[in-house]
């Protein structure tokens, strides 16, 4: 990545949408612009886990304004990340599909562990470089992340389903606050966070940092009141809580440093912070300047260098964890990518899809660690449920579908076959698995794969190939029959 390159990260949070634009310079990022809009997407998520149309409209309108600022950016310069609200929403595809059309860039709905990883990256890159052991907490709109790490490397990450929007709605309906309601909210938060004590026992860190909106709002109010700037203490939290209870309603609270867009979710965020202080016995927490969006910016730098792409490290880790046969995985990868390059029409997306096909090929046998019977189903389940740093939920699901569809009937992945690029990926992976069935390098120089616009693939072999490899030829005829039951066709010219 060249110095001066502009990068952009979007955080589609439950309470606010944020856009951070920075300039890459000598391994670091200098802020160019920061935009924030209070969208309250999470407030539109009902008990049925459906986003209301009004909430989606607010989000789309905000993204339309952000899109204007991002005109001229390349896809490799932008990462948009969506968190807990869209993880939960059953109709998230409706929102995301329209949002991507408006924005002009892909939107990654990330798992809780991936959100935690990005938060830690954002926090630590804006702190002085140090060997201190850091505990980072981030109270978002509908989730709270806790991360333990040292330097730039997180060591343990967890995401918990509670946040300022969710807790404000549940325990402070309409903005009314009482001492009893505040105590109920704190106790309820402690119940959700209780297991964090076992995962992050006291004594494992040297300093605690809190990032994002709730931490920023609390620290600002305390600084205006004369408390130490940039620090949240238990004394300070009790001071804010006392004034909030005496006000009786968030709209009646008058404290310098409290912004109007933070007011509706203040009580929920405060109750979660109090619960964390009580559980861990903290005396003070430092406000962190970095957050998820900065982590996403630094992740773009990693992705620009294949050797450091977090997803590449995750694929290697999964392959080792599930004892994948490395030689066979590399064999299948090489064949699949070679075939894909023959059928992929010129398209800027093909590099990314070739890489994702390569990852699926390298992980196609992870399910065999559980059982050779239905190994493709076990592998698909693992990919759909594993905590995989660097990957979004849709990315993992696409890998899962490729692994699931690598063999057998195609009915199980028919819903995804309307996507031409997916169909090409799957065809190439299935042919690669088939051609490498003897766990030896196939005579790839004798084979050619072509694609026509009529959803037809044609595999041709050099004269004598079918006679030399009768088992492979027989398997290919079975493969052609499997595709004949779909809208796609595989024609064979085997001599």
Buried (B, 14 or more C-beta within 10 A) or exposed (E): BEEEBBBBBBBBBBBBBBBBBBBBEEEEBEEEEEBBBBBBBBBBBEEEEBBBEEBBBBBBEBBEEBBEEBEEBEEBBBBBBBBBBBBBBEBBEBBBEBBBEBBBBBBBBBBBBBBBBBBBBBBBBBBEEEEEBBBBBBBBBBBBBBBBBBEEEBEBBBBBEBBBBBBBBBBBEEBBBBEEBBBBBBEBBBEBBEEBEEEBEEEEBEBBBBBBBBBBBBBBBBBEBEBEEEBBBBEBBEBBBEBBBEBEBBEEBEBEBBEEBBBBBBBBBBBBBBBBBBBBEBEBBBBBBBBBBBBBBBBBBBBBEEEEBBBBBBBEEBBEEBEBEEEBBBBBBBBBBBBBEBBBEEEEEBEBBBBBBBBBBBBBBBBBBBEEEBBBBBBBBBBBEBBBBBBBBBBBBBBBBBBBBBBBEBEBBEEBBEEBBBBBBBBBBBBBBBBBEEEEEBBBEBBBBEBEEEBEBBBBBBEEBBEEBEEBBEBBEEBBEBBEEBEBBBEBEBE
